[in-house]
Amino acid sequence: MPLPRARAAVELLKRNEELGPITAAVQAVDTEFFMPFAGGDVFENYKKGARRSVLNYAKSFGGDLRQSSEVEYRIEFPIHNATVTGRIDVLGDREVRDYKTLDYREAEGSVSMQEAELQVRLYAAGLKSVGRKVNGGSIAFLSSETSKVVPVDVGVSHVEKAVKSAESVVASIRNRRFKPKRGEHCGDCDMRDICRWRK
């Protein structure tokens, strides 16, 4: 499902201080939700699900939406003869937050969670490399049932470990070394039909 427009809600709140977080969430989905290849009932069902997800988040974490300072902040920085680029969903008060349209219970302890934490830590590394202070990181899980914000440690040791992990991946790509890491996540991979290591 496409990312519900929590970021758009942040933008609406920044433009109109009198708007409440729940109203901003509803307006964001109603005006920003887009699925180019779906129509009719399929589109409306996805849109209803997106509205529920963002509303759940706004009810529990509406204050966070209002305190966010920047949305979709573009970051680009060098790592080991490569350039890491990304778009940080939301920057709060010295905190990096990434949104995931996934139930936390599904993500907990999974490869998806590890990748999300790595992403937040690399964003923190990029921000720190340009002199910005980052005191915290988090992942907001948005689902139609519940929403949950999970803190991500962006202390020096965790960020350094994330950078070393990224450098290792870059080195493997440059040297054409690709070790398969097969597991349950393979079933959700977009490349499974062409992967030589698929189960």
Secondary structure, DSSP 8 states (H G I E B T S, - for coil): ----SHHHHHHHHHH-TTS-HHHHHHHHHHHH---TT--HHHHHHHHHHHHHHHHHHHHHHHHHHHH--EEEEEEEEEETTEEEEEEEEEE-SSEEEEEE-S-HHHHTTSHHHHHHHHHHHHHHHHHHHTT----EEEEEEE-SS-EEEEEE--SHHHHHHHHHHHHHHHHHHHTT------SGGGGG-TTTTT-TT--
